[in-house]
């Protein structure tokens, strides 16, 4: 019985030893296979680090203001008897907007015009009699003064009627109507906003250190998130002569054409002032940058020979970036002119990785890209 137990134990140990040996051989084979496995190179597109001459720019945030803008208001109190415009419509200079009740003024005007007619006849009669020396000069002067007084009274009534006939003071775009038919308007009560912005003003600030570089007539470029991809050029037309003592900034006003009225008063815009001086910068496509909180970097493509075979590998290079224009970004430090960097898909790459260059599908990078028509 004891002999049988011993034989069983020995048999089990032999089986376990065989299984363990097999497993060790399998693991060793896997290790050898992994060591022999070579990661296939990644296919990438590339771009050269180029030196380019860029215009010197000053950037700012500005706000838009209409060339002319006003809230049309009632000069005199009165009841609205006619509203002659629609909200958001265009108005020509002098076009009728609102008419207030002028029935009593027109009735008074009829009497005043009759008084003028009578005073005119009286003056003409006295003038004839004066030439015949039948009346004194004082009587003629009295008739002349009476005529002037009646004319002034009639003109005053006409002025009241004109003030109650409210017209557009200049051509522009009307806002939302603020009055209704039959409403009693008080003096100074708003009727509608009227803005002329076929040409629009851009107000922005620049620091005092730039004051010597800015002159009237300098070209600016305006862009806004309301019109993505659109850049509108204008000219600086006015420079505030004094610097704000609190911020040490000075105010600038530029004029920008706005024929389609896409820019509206009150909008914020990004302003770029184009100075005459140019500067040379190193540029790479912005898609070549691996952005990170600690530091931005780019992957430089370098040649490498191993086991008699040449290939391409990546070197991750940390860089400092400058201004971005179009599809390109300026590199202030970290790269040299002529170096080759990966231009797309950098988020999936790593330092020392083998690559193969294929630029057949490389994006077409432009300094001033234009969105295509879809």
TAWO-V926846 format. One record per residue. RES is the residue in three letters. PHI is phi in whole degrees, -180 to 180 (NA if undefined). PSI is psi in degrees with one decimal (NA if undefined). NEAR is the number of other ideal C-beta (glycine too) atoms within 8 Angstrom. Layout:
BEGIN
RES_PHI_PSI_NEAR + RES_PHI_PSI_NEAR
END
This chain:
BEGIN
UNK_NA_-46.3_4 + UNK_-65_-36.6_5 + UNK_-65_-38.5_6 + UNK_-65_-40.6_7 + UNK_-63_-43.1_8 + UNK_-63_-42.6_8 + UNK_-63_-38.9_8 + UNK_-63_-44.0_8 + UNK_-64_-44.0_8 + UNK_-61_-41.4_8 + UNK_-62_-43.4_8 + UNK_-63_-40.4_8 + UNK_-64_-39.1_8 + UNK_-63_-43.5_8 + UNK_-62_-45.4_8 + UNK_-62_-42.3_8 + UNK_-62_-41.3_8 + UNK_-63_-46.1_8 + UNK_-62_-41.7_8 + UNK_-64_-40.8_8 + UNK_-63_-42.2_8 + UNK_-61_-44.9_8 + UNK_-63_-41.3_8 + UNK_-62_-42.7_8 + UNK_-62_-40.5_8 + UNK_-63_-44.5_8 + UNK_-64_-43.5_8 + UNK_-62_-38.6_8 + UNK_-65_-40.2_8 + UNK_-65_-40.7_8 + UNK_-63_-44.1_8 + UNK_-64_-40.1_8 + UNK_-65_-40.7_8 + UNK_-66_-39.7_7 + UNK_-65_-32.8_6 + UNK_-84_-13.9_6 + UNK_-74_132.2_6 + UNK_-114_126.2_4 + UNK_-67_127.0_6 + UNK_-64_145.0_5 + UNK_-66_148.2_10 + UNK_-86_136.5_10 + UNK_-84_128.4_7 + UNK_-134_161.0_14 + UNK_-104_152.2_13 + UNK_-132_164.5_12 + UNK_-147_150.5_12 + UNK_-86_146.0_8 + UNK_-75_117.5_14 + UNK_-117_146.7_8 + UNK_-94_123.5_7 + UNK_-130_155.3_9 + UNK_-97_114.7_5 + UNK_-109_147.8_12 + UNK_-62_144.3_6 + UNK_-77_128.4_10 + UNK_-119_148.9_10 + UNK_-120_132.4_11 + UNK_-111_150.3_7 + UNK_-159_166.7_10 + UNK_-108_126.6_8 + UNK_-121_172.1_13 + UNK_-127_149.6_11 + UNK_-95_146.0_16 + UNK_-141_140.4_10 + UNK_-70_147.8_12 + UNK_-58_-43.3_10 + UNK_-136_135.2_8 + UNK_-155_134.5_12 + UNK_-156_153.1_7 + UNK_-96_111.4_8 + UNK_-67_128.5_12 + UNK_-128_165.6_8 + UNK_-83_128.2_14 + UNK_-78_-33.8_8 + UNK_-127_151.2_9 + UNK_-68_149.9_7 + UNK_170_167.9_11 + UNK_-91_135.5_9 + UNK_-78_122.1_16 + UNK_-113_-10.3_8 + UNK_-155_129.9_8 + UNK_-114_113.5_10 + UNK_-107_23.6_8 + UNK_-142_162.1_13 + UNK_-113_146.2_6 + UNK_-59_134.0_9 + UNK_82_0.2_7 + UNK_-82_163.5_8 + UNK_-84_146.1_7 + UNK_-127_135.2_13 + UNK_-87_157.6_7 + UNK_-60_128.7_8 + UNK_86_-1.8_5 + UNK_-71_145.1_10 + UNK_-70_132.2_10 + UNK_-108_-56.2_14 + UNK_-142_140.4_13 + UNK_-118_127.8_11 + UNK_-94_163.8_14 + UNK_-65_119.5_9 + UNK_-124_25.6_12 + UNK_-61_-44.2_6 + UNK_-69_-39.0_7 + UNK_-65_-39.0_11 + UNK_-67_-35.5_9 + UNK_-65_-42.3_8 + UNK_-65_-35.5_9 + UNK_-64_-38.4_12 + UNK_-60_-43.0_8 + UNK_-67_-38.7_8 + UNK_-66_-39.2_12 + UNK_-67_-34.4_9 + UNK_-66_-39.7_8 + UNK_-64_-38.5_11 + UNK_-63_-42.9_12 + UNK_-62_-43.1_8 + UNK_-66_-42.4_9 + UNK_-65_-34.6_14 + UNK_-66_-44.3_9 + UNK_-62_-42.0_8 + UNK_-64_-42.0_11 + UNK_-66_-42.7_13 + UNK_-62_-41.7_8 + UNK_-63_-47.3_9 + UNK_-65_-33.8_12 + UNK_-65_-40.8_10 + UNK_-65_-43.4_8 + UNK_-67_-33.3_9 + UNK_-68_-38.8_13 + UNK_-65_-27.3_6 + UNK_-89_4.1_6 + UNK_60_35.9_4 + UNK_-100_-15.7_5 + UNK_-131_157.4_7 + UNK_-80_164.1_6 + UNK_-66_-30.6_6 + UNK_-65_-35.7_6 + UNK_-67_-38.2_10 + UNK_-65_-42.3_13 + UNK_-64_-37.1_8 + UNK_-65_-41.6_8 + UNK_-66_-38.2_14 + UNK_-66_-42.7_9 + UNK_-66_-38.7_8 + UNK_-64_-38.5_11 + UNK_-63_-46.5_13 + UNK_-62_-37.8_8 + UNK_-66_-44.1_9 + UNK_-68_-36.4_13 + UNK_-64_-41.8_10 + UNK_-63_-39.8_8 + UNK_-65_-41.0_10 + UNK_-66_-41.5_13 + UNK_-63_-36.4_8 + UNK_-64_-41.4_8 + UNK_-66_-41.3_12 + UNK_-61_-37.4_9 + UNK_-64_-40.6_8 + UNK_-64_-42.3_11 + UNK_-63_-41.6_12 + UNK_-64_-38.8_7 + UNK_-68_-28.6_9 + UNK_-88_-3.7_14 + UNK_-106_92.9_10 + UNK_-87_124.0_13 + UNK_-122_162.2_8 + UNK_-70_125.0_14 + UNK_-73_-19.2_7 + UNK_-157_166.5_8 + UNK_-76_140.3_8 + UNK_178_-168.9_14 + UNK_-102_128.7_12 + UNK_-82_149.8_16 + UNK_-92_-148.9_10 + UNK_-86_133.5_7 + UNK_-63_135.4_12 + UNK_-113_6.1_6 + UNK_-131_161.5_11 + UNK_-130_157.9_7 + UNK_-60_133.0_7 + UNK_89_-6.8_6 + UNK_-72_141.2_8 + UNK_-91_114.0_7 + UNK_-90_139.5_13 + UNK_-97_165.8_7 + UNK_-62_128.1_8 + UNK_85_1.3_6 + UNK_-73_134.7_9 + UNK_-69_144.3_8 + UNK_-112_-50.7_14 + UNK_-165_149.7_15 + UNK_-83_138.8_11 + UNK_-128_120.0_16 + UNK_-127_131.9_11 + UNK_-106_107.6_12 + UNK_-137_37.8_16 + UNK_-64_-32.8_9 + UNK_-122_137.0_8 + UNK_-126_151.9_14 + UNK_-96_142.6_11 + UNK_-118_119.9_17 + UNK_-107_129.3_10 + UNK_-152_168.4_12 + UNK_-118_146.4_10 + UNK_-133_151.4_12 + UNK_-67_155.1_7 + UNK_-63_-24.5_8 + UNK_-66_-16.7_4 + UNK_-96_1.7_9 + UNK_-64_-31.1_10 + UNK_-75_-16.2_4 + UNK_-95_-7.2_6 + UNK_-106_131.5_12 + UNK_-136_158.8_6 + UNK_-65_142.7_8 + UNK_96_-9.8_5 + UNK_-65_138.3_11 + UNK_-78_140.1_8 + UNK_-126_160.0_15 + UNK_-123_134.7_11 + UNK_-119_133.4_17 + UNK_-139_156.4_10 + UNK_-150_151.8_11 + UNK_-69_-13.3_4 + UNK_-73_-21.8_6 + UNK_-130_72.2_9 + UNK_-61_134.8_6 + UNK_83_-1.2_6 + UNK_-104_129.4_8 + UNK_-122_126.9_6 + UNK_-116_130.9_11 + UNK_-96_147.9_8 + UNK_-149_-171.3_13 + UNK_-130_144.0_10 + UNK_-72_127.5_15 + UNK_-115_-18.5_7 + UNK_-154_143.1_7 + UNK_-128_125.9_12 + UNK_-63_129.7_9 + UNK_-71_-15.3_3 + UNK_-118_150.1_5 + UNK_-97_138.4_9 + UNK_-65_121.1_10 + UNK_-69_-19.4_4 + UNK_-84_-42.3_4 + UNK_-105_-14.3_5 + UNK_60_31.0_8 + UNK_-110_155.6_10 + UNK_-121_147.2_12 + UNK_-90_140.2_10 + UNK_-126_143.8_13 + UNK_-125_130.7_12 + UNK_-123_159.0_15 + UNK_-115_131.5_12 + UNK_-128_131.3_14 + UNK_-67_142.1_8 + UNK_-144_56.9_12 + UNK_-64_-30.1_5 + UNK_-92_2.7_4 + UNK_57_35.4_9 + UNK_-78_-29.8_8 + UNK_-89_134.8_14 + UNK_-121_146.3_8 + UNK_-57_138.7_10 + UNK_96_-13.5_6 + UNK_-72_149.0_10 + UNK_-92_142.0_7 + UNK_-137_157.7_13 + UNK_-93_129.6_10 + UNK_-115_134.9_14 + UNK_-124_121.9_11 + UNK_-94_121.2_14 + UNK_-92_106.7_10 + UNK_-86_160.8_10 + UNK_-72_-29.0_3 + UNK_-72_147.7_5 + UNK_-120_154.7_7 + UNK_-134_149.2_7 + UNK_-95_128.4_7 + UNK_-133_153.9_11 + UNK_-87_133.6_11 + UNK_-128_147.4_11 + UNK_-138_158.6_16 + UNK_-61_141.9_12 + UNK_-64_-23.7_9 + UNK_-75_-8.1_10 + UNK_-84_-4.0_13 + UNK_-97_130.2_13 + UNK_-95_101.7_11 + UNK_-79_137.1_4 + UNK_-150_153.7_7 + UNK_-62_-35.9_2 + UNK_-82_-38.4_3 + UNK_-172_146.1_6 + UNK_-83_154.6_11 + UNK_-148_166.5_11 + UNK_-138_157.4_17 + UNK_-102_114.1_15 + UNK_-89_132.4_12 + UNK_-89_124.4_13 + UNK_-126_153.5_8 + UNK_-85_146.2_6 + UNK_-147_136.9_8 + UNK_-113_132.6_7 + UNK_-148_127.6_6 + UNK_57_36.8_3 + UNK_79_2.3_4 + UNK_-114_138.1_6 + UNK_-97_149.5_5 + UNK_-159_-175.6_10 + UNK_-118_134.5_12 + UNK_-131_163.9_11 + UNK_-102_144.0_15 + UNK_-124_118.3_9 + UNK_-77_121.4_11 + UNK_-119_123.8_10 + UNK_-78_138.5_7 + UNK_-135_162.3_14 + UNK_-116_127.7_8 + UNK_-99_154.3_10 + UNK_-116_-135.4_8 + UNK_-75_147.9_8 + UNK_-107_132.5_8 + UNK_-137_123.8_9 + UNK_58_-128.3_9 + UNK_-89_0.8_10 + UNK_-114_158.8_13 + UNK_-135_142.2_13 + UNK_-81_141.0_13 + UNK_-109_117.3_16 + UNK_-83_-31.2_8 + UNK_-161_156.5_6 + UNK_111_-23.0_9 + UNK_-129_158.9_14 + UNK_-118_150.4_6 + UNK_-60_136.4_8 + UNK_94_-16.1_6 + UNK_-67_153.6_9 + UNK_-107_128.3_9 + UNK_-123_153.9_15 + UNK_-69_131.9_15 + UNK_-101_-8.0_14 + UNK_-157_157.9_11 + UNK_66_29.6_8 + UNK_-71_-20.4_12 + UNK_-66_-19.7_5 + UNK_-102_7.9_5 + UNK_-103_166.9_13 + UNK_-144_161.7_6 + UNK_-65_134.6_7 + UNK_82_1.8_6 + UNK_-73_140.0_11 + UNK_-78_141.3_10 + UNK_-139_161.9_14 + UNK_-125_132.8_9 + UNK_-89_129.3_10 + UNK_-144_101.9_8 + UNK_-97_14.9_7 + UNK_-66_-28.9_4 + UNK_-110_21.9_5 + UNK_-67_136.6_10 + UNK_-61_154.4_9 + UNK_-92_97.8_4 + UNK_-82_136.9_10 + UNK_-135_149.3_8 + UNK_-76_-29.3_8 + UNK_-131_75.3_6 + UNK_-68_150.5_8 + UNK_-122_130.0_6 + UNK_-65_138.4_6 + UNK_-78_163.4_4 + UNK_-85_120.8_3 + UNK_-97_NA_2
END
